[in-house]
Amino acid sequence: MKISAIISEYNPFHNGHRYLIEKVRENGASHIISIMGGNFLQRGNCAIADKYERAKAAVKGGVDVVLELPAVYACSSSERFALGAVGTLEGCGCVDELAFGSECGNIKLLGNAAEIISQNNDVERLCRELKKQGLSHPRAMEQAVRKAAAAMGDDSISDVLKNPNNTLAVEYIKALHSLKSNIQPFTTTRIGAAHDSEITDNRFASASAIREMILKNDNTYSLFVPKATREILSQCIENGECPSQFKNNERGLLSILRQMTACDFARIPDVGEGLENRIVKAVHENNTVSEIITAVKCKAYTHARLSRIITCAYLGITKETASIAPEYIRVLAFNGKGTEILKTMKKTASLPIVMSPAKDISKLGEKGRKLIEADLCASDLYGLLTPDIQGCGKDYYKGAVRI
């Protein structure tokens, strides 16, 4: 048995995701685990469809087990996102490989970039200096690595950080090193439309382009997703459960923001250096979330970072909660092969396995309860972002789905 893992969002599951699964199988994986962001994701947006529906689409698309990446990690910067995901996979105790797509498709190059960032003290120092000059963290890191790589006579290393999937891949490798994990990284070249591109390429389109089609009620999206995804999304749309978006509860979100003080914002991850004051000012002077983000956005504060901050404010996620290391493994969906993985995990896992919060929350300590309660709250608040308001408290009793 060779178990490979994929860190994902599946928002929604599309042909590019299926292609990666095929490549992982070709590389010898007999079983595949995917750890997936739940109802709120890394760019600070809500998922277009409920986590269970997206997990079902992933299993029908070739994954054997889908685990949930807790909201405190799923809504984090790329570094914490990677550490939370890799830490959870390490807790399974049976994962052999971590697979991911990248623009360069070169694991050695990605590994060299990760090593420079992790081990070269000058990189971190220069990155901090560049951020003080107004650069965002991604751009500051790119320039810092470029300088360090040039000193080593290798300009190709820093070039990888120009592309988003390469950057995330580097964070995965850094997380593996940080946790002293024996999980081996594997990458394949990403194909099709570029990340966040509106351009479609044959059977492939970016998840953001597909979401735009769905939001516009453009059925062209069906060309770029597997049949199972199309059927699941169609049923969710018919039931008023999809597509979800913050606009469906913007007044509720604004009411939360307007009640928050600078001290409240300062407790949220990624807020510091006076940013809380800028956010409060923008909240008081603007009437939409988009206007608030535009008012605060600058070179140092990217749209994605500000969107994450707003999302964490909506969900009540604080720096204290976000700093908790993985405490459990929550299963969303699985198939027959997934049953084999779960049987293995029962013997190897160093973290408790949660199949249903109602049945398994007693296994968790205080920190674990804080993490899962944040997810349960996130599910309740997500139910206000769907076309038709969804019931409250369902996630507590929901069990993992056998496909």
C-alpha positions in Angstrom: 0.0 0.0 0.0 1.3 3.4 -1.0 -0.7 6.3 0.4 -0.4 9.7 -1.3 -1.9 12.9 0.0 -3.1 16.0 -1.8 -3.8 19.3 -0.1 -6.8 20.9 -1.8 -9.8 23.2 -1.8 -11.9 21.7 -4.7 -13.8 24.8 -5.1 -15.2 23.1 -7.2 -13.5 19.8 -8.1 -12.6 20.1 -11.8 -10.7 18.4 -14.6 -7.4 19.8 -13.5 -7.8 18.2 -10.1 -8.7 14.9 -11.8 -5.5 15.2 -13.9 -3.4 15.5 -10.8 -5.0 12.4 -9.3 -4.2 10.5 -12.5 -0.6 11.5 -12.3 -0.4 10.5 -8.6 -1.8 7.1 -9.5 0.8 6.8 -12.3 3.5 7.5 -9.8 2.5 4.4 -7.8 -0.1 5.6 -5.4 -2.6 2.8 -4.5 -4.6 5.0 -2.1 -5.1 8.8 -2.0 -6.0 11.0 0.9 -7.0 14.6 0.3 -7.1 17.2 3.0 -9.6 19.9 1.9 -10.4 23.4 3.2 -14.0 23.4 4.5 -16.6 26.1 3.9 -14.1 29.0 4.1 -10.9 29.1 2.1 -7.3 30.4 1.8 -8.1 33.4 -0.4 -10.5 34.7 2.2 -13.6 33.6 0.3 -16.4 31.2 1.1 -16.6 28.0 -0.8 -19.1 28.0 -3.7 -20.7 24.8 -2.3 -20.8 23.0 1.1 -17.8 21.0 2.2 -19.6 17.7 2.2 -20.9 18.1 -1.4 -17.4 19.1 -2.6 -15.9 16.1 -0.7 -18.4 13.8 -2.4 -17.4 15.2 -5.8 -13.7 14.6 -4.9 -14.3 10.9 -3.9 -16.3 10.3 -7.1 -13.5 12.0 -9.0 -10.8 9.6 -7.7 -9.9 10.5 -4.1 -10.3 7.7 -1.5 -10.6 9.8 1.7 -11.3 13.5 2.1 -10.3 15.0 5.4 -11.3 18.5 6.5 -8.6 21.2 7.0 -9.9 23.2 10.0 -11.0 26.7 9.3 -8.2 28.3 11.4 -5.7 26.9 8.9 -7.8 27.0 5.8 -8.3 30.8 6.2 -4.6 31.4 6.9 -1.5 32.7 5.1 0.2 30.2 2.9 2.7 29.3 5.6 0.1 28.5 8.3 -2.1 26.9 5.7 0.7 24.5 4.8 1.8 23.8 8.4 -1.8 23.0 9.4 -2.4 20.7 6.4 1.0 18.9 6.6 0.7 18.6 10.4 -2.7 16.9 10.1 -1.3 14.5 7.4 1.7 13.7 9.6 -0.8 12.9 12.4 -2.3 10.2 10.2 0.9 8.2 10.6 0.5 6.4 7.3 1.0 8.9 4.5 4.0 8.1 2.2 3.9 11.0 -0.2 2.6 14.5 -0.5 1.6 15.3 -4.1 1.0 18.8 -5.6 0.9 20.6 -8.9 3.4 23.3 -9.7 4.2 25.6 -12.6 7.8 24.4 -12.8 7.2 20.7 -12.2 10.7 20.4 -10.7 10.9 19.0 -7.2 14.6 19.8 -6.8 14.2 23.4 -7.7 11.3 23.8 -5.3 13.3 22.0 -2.6 16.3 24.3 -3.1 14.0 27.4 -2.8 12.5 25.9 0.4 16.0 25.3 1.8 17.2 28.8 1.2 14.1 30.3 2.9 14.4 28.0 5.9 18.1 28.0 6.5 19.4 31.4 5.2 19.0 33.9 8.0 19.7 36.8 5.6 16.5 35.9 3.6 14.2 36.4 6.6 16.1 39.6 7.7 15.9 41.1 4.2 12.3 40.1 3.8 11.4 42.0 7.0 13.2 45.1 5.7 11.5 45.0 2.3 8.1 44.6 4.1 8.9 47.8 6.1 9.4 49.5 2.7 5.9 48.6 1.7 6.2 45.4 -0.2 3.7 42.5 0.4 5.1 39.4 2.0 5.1 37.3 -1.2 6.9 40.0 -3.2 9.4 40.7 -0.3 10.1 37.0 0.0 10.7 36.7 -3.8 13.2 39.6 -3.8 14.9 38.3 -0.7 15.4 34.8 -2.1 16.5 36.3 -5.4 19.3 38.1 -3.7 20.4 35.1 -1.7 20.2 32.8 -4.8 22.2 35.3 -6.9 24.9 35.2 -4.2 25.0 31.4 -4.8 25.1 31.9 -8.5 21.6 30.4 -9.2 19.0 32.9 -10.4 16.6 30.1 -11.3 15.7 29.4 -7.6 14.1 32.8 -7.0 12.1 32.6 -10.3 10.0 29.8 -8.9 8.4 32.2 -6.4 6.9 34.3 -9.2 4.1 31.7 -9.6 1.4 31.0 -7.0 1.4 27.2 -7.2 5.2 27.1 -7.0 5.1 29.3 -3.9 2.6 27.1 -2.2 4.6 24.0 -3.1 7.7 25.6 -1.4 5.6 26.1 1.7 4.6 22.5 1.7 8.2 21.4 1.5 9.2 23.9 4.2 6.4 22.4 6.4 7.7 18.9 5.8 11.2 20.0 6.9 9.9 21.9 9.9 8.0 18.9 11.2 10.8 16.5 10.4 8.4 14.5 8.4 9.2 11.3 6.5 6.5 12.1 3.9 8.1 12.5 0.5 7.2 15.4 -1.8 6.1 14.8 -5.4 5.2 17.3 -8.0 3.8 17.3 -11.5 3.6 20.2 -13.9 0.3 22.0 -13.7 -1.5 22.1 -17.0 -4.4 24.1 -18.5 -5.5 27.6 -17.6 -3.3 29.6 -15.2 -4.2 30.1 -11.6 -7.1 32.6 -11.3 -7.1 33.0 -15.1 -10.4 33.6 -17.0 -8.9 31.9 -20.1 -9.9 28.3 -20.7 -7.7 25.7 -22.3 -9.4 22.7 -24.0 -10.9 20.7 -21.1 -9.3 22.8 -18.4 -10.3 26.1 -16.7 -9.2 27.6 -13.4 -11.5 27.2 -10.4 -12.0 30.9 -10.3 -13.2 31.0 -13.9 -15.5 28.1 -13.2 -17.0 29.8 -10.2 -17.7 32.9 -12.2 -19.5 30.8 -14.8 -21.6 29.3 -12.0 -22.4 32.7 -10.4 -23.5 34.0 -13.9 -25.7 30.9 -14.4 -23.5 30.0 -17.4 -23.7 26.2 -17.9 -20.5 26.3 -19.9 -18.8 25.4 -16.7 -20.0 21.8 -17.2 -17.3 21.4 -19.9 -14.5 21.8 -17.3 -15.7 19.6 -14.5 -16.3 15.8 -14.2 -19.9 14.5 -14.6 -20.2 13.8 -10.9 -19.3 17.4 -10.0 -21.8 18.7 -12.5 -24.6 16.5 -11.1 -23.8 17.5 -7.4 -23.6 21.2 -8.2 -26.8 21.1 -10.2 -28.7 19.5 -7.3 -27.2 22.0 -4.9 -28.3 24.9 -7.1 -31.8 23.4 -7.4 -32.0 23.1 -3.6 -31.0 26.7 -3.1 -27.7 25.6 -1.4 -25.4 26.9 -4.1 -23.7 29.1 -5.2 -22.7 30.6 -1.9 -21.2 34.1 -1.7 -20.6 36.8 1.0 -23.0 39.1 -0.9 -25.9 37.0 0.3 -25.2 38.2 3.9 -23.2 41.4 3.4 -25.3 43.3 5.9 -24.7 40.7 8.5 -21.0 40.8 7.9 -21.0 44.6 8.0 -22.9 44.5 11.3 -20.1 42.4 12.8 -17.3 44.7 11.4 -19.0 47.9 12.7 -19.2 46.5 16.2 -15.4 45.7 16.3 -12.8 48.0 17.8 -9.2 48.4 16.9 -8.3 46.1 19.7 -10.8 43.5 18.4 -9.1 43.6 14.9 -5.7 43.4 16.5 -6.5 39.9 17.8 -7.1 38.6 14.3 -4.3 36.7 12.5 -2.2 38.8 10.1 -3.2 42.1 11.7 -0.4 44.2 13.2 1.7 47.3 12.8 -1.3 49.6 13.0 -3.3 47.8 10.3 -6.2 47.5 12.8 -6.6 51.3 12.8 -6.7 51.5 9.0 -9.4 48.8 9.0 -11.6 50.5 11.6 -11.3 53.8 9.7 -12.3 52.1 6.4 -15.2 50.3 8.1 -16.5 53.6 9.4 -16.1 55.4 6.0 -17.5 52.7 3.6 -20.7 50.9 3.1 -19.6 47.7 1.3 -17.0 45.0 2.1 -15.4 45.6 -1.4 -15.1 49.3 -0.6 -13.5 48.5 2.8 -10.9 46.2 1.2 -10.1 48.7 -1.5 -9.7 51.5 1.0 -7.1 49.5 3.0 -5.4 47.7 0.1 -1.8 48.8 -0.8 1.5 47.1 -1.7 2.0 45.8 1.8 -1.6 44.5 2.2 -2.8 42.3 -0.6 -6.5 41.8 -1.4 -6.2 38.1 -0.3 -4.7 39.0 3.0 -7.4 41.6 3.7 -10.1 39.2 2.6 -8.7 36.6 5.1 -8.8 39.2 7.8 -12.5 40.0 7.1 -13.4 36.3 7.0 -11.6 35.7 10.3 -13.6 38.6 11.8 -16.8 37.0 10.5 -15.9 33.6 12.0 -14.4 34.9 15.2 -11.0 33.4 14.5 -8.3 34.9 16.7 -4.5 34.7 16.8 -4.8 32.5 19.9 -7.0 29.9 18.1 -5.0 30.1 14.9 -1.8 29.2 16.8 -3.1 25.8 18.0 -1.4 22.9 16.3 -3.5 20.1 14.7 -5.4 18.2 17.3 -7.6 15.8 15.4 -8.3 14.3 12.0 -11.9 14.9 10.7 -13.2 12.6 7.9 -15.7 14.1 5.5 -16.1 11.4 2.9 -14.6 8.1 1.8 -15.0 5.1 -0.4 -14.1 1.4 -0.2 -10.4 2.0 -0.5 -10.8 4.8 1.9 -12.1 2.3 4.4 -8.7 0.5 4.1 -6.9 3.8 4.8 -9.1 4.5 7.9 -8.4 1.0 9.2 -4.7 1.6 8.8 -5.0 5.1 10.5 -6.7 3.6 13.5 -3.4 1.8 14.1 -0.9 4.5 13.1 -2.6 7.9 13.8 -1.1 10.0 16.6 -4.2 12.3 16.5 -7.8 11.2 17.3 -10.0 10.5 14.3 -13.4 12.3 14.2 -16.1 10.7 12.0 -18.9 12.7 13.6 -18.4 15.6 16.1 -21.4 14.5 18.2 -19.9 11.0 18.7 -16.2 11.9 18.8 -15.8 15.3 20.4 -15.3 13.6 23.8 -12.0 12.3 22.4 -10.6 15.8 22.2 -8.8 18.0 24.7 -9.5 21.6 25.3 -7.5 22.8 22.3 -9.1 20.3 20.0 -12.5 21.4 21.2 -11.7 25.0 20.4 -10.6 24.0 16.8 -13.7 21.9 16.1 -16.0 24.5 17.7 -14.6 27.1 15.3 -15.5 24.7 12.4 -19.0 24.1 13.7 -19.5 27.9 14.1 -18.2 28.4 10.5 -20.7 25.9 9.2 -23.6 27.7 10.9 -22.4 31.1 9.5 -21.9 29.6 6.1 -25.6 28.7 6.1 -26.3 32.4 5.9 -24.3 32.8 2.6 -26.2 30.3 0.6 -29.1 31.4 -1.8 -31.6 30.0 0.7 -30.7 30.2 4.4 -29.7 26.8 5.8 -30.4 25.3 9.2 -28.2 25.8 12.2 -26.3 23.1 14.2 -26.4 20.4 11.5 -22.6 20.0 11.2 -22.4 18.8 14.9 -24.5 15.7 14.1 -23.2 15.2 10.5 -21.1 12.0 10.0 -18.6 11.1 7.4 -20.2 10.1 4.1 -19.5 6.7 2.6 -19.6 6.9 -1.2 
